[in-house]
Amino acid sequence: MSEAAVALRTRPLGPGFGAEIEDVDIHTADEATLDAVVDTFHRHGAILLRGQTLDPAELTAFIGRFGEPEDHTQKQFTLPGYPKVFVLSNRVVDGKPIGAHNDGVGWHTDYSYKAEPVMCTMLYAVEVPPEGSDTLLADQCAAWDALPAERQEQLKDLKLHHSYQYFMETREYGRQTLSEELKAQNPDVIHPLIRTHPADGRKALWVSTGTVKEIVGMPNPEGLQLIDELVEWVTQDRFVYRHKWREGDVLVWDNRCTLHTGTLYDDTKYYRLMHRLWAKGDKPF
Ligand code: SIN
């Protein structure tokens, strides 16, 4: 990938991955600066820009710089008129929730139940609690690199069975029985446990919870115990960046090499309102 022409001021986000980009206002930035922002994302796996003011149309245009915007599986919490903007919130207006509450709690990688999971996720903080609700990102490439060679050898050919139906019917928050339509739209898929990043060939320990129903050819509970063990490995502090939200933050991460989770907050005291957007990805290999 060629170096972008504009030099941005950045500082590291996490232990070995991610960059905070300083002094860029997405709303007013020129084309070359925005190209440099996307280039920084591709080189670091995650980017943060603080202090932004973006309306849904601007957010949709911004995610489009990373790739074609992806649709959301469940449509009831997308913003009216902005189908690519999904609302995460505990706010209730006129007796109806305006967003999915605690939707991202539990280590996962987005859209892993699809044949082509999303390449990146963007979260924009509209309203955040003063404490709690952090988002954690774990570096799956560093986690793979840190495994002993003999462990890598044991894991390298494993395949995971991902299932949206299994996920939605067993998850802790937002559990639901799927309609026949959603079942038909989201058939189960098989993905490799070890994923190769198409840009630089790095391997990622592409494990996840929630959507993983089994390891192909390994009976449960052993299979799911191994998944838990690998998630514990990937989510050690040395591989994790903990993001403490401020209103106006835009955080974008690469789902091909990071695992993430939302965290709880006191929803009897505080409100949280986030806009989430996705850019399309490709088939893991
Ligand atoms: C997500 O997993 O998509 C959202 C994470 C969060 O709400 O912090």
Boltz pocket constraint, residues with backbone or C-beta under 6 A from the ligand:
constraints:
  - pocket:
      binder: B
      contacts: [[A, 88], [A, 103], [A, 104], [A, 105], [A, 110], [A, 121], [A, 133], [A, 134], [A, 135], [A, 136], [A, 260], [A, 261], [A, 262], [A, 263], [A, 274], [A, 276]]
      max_distance: 6.0
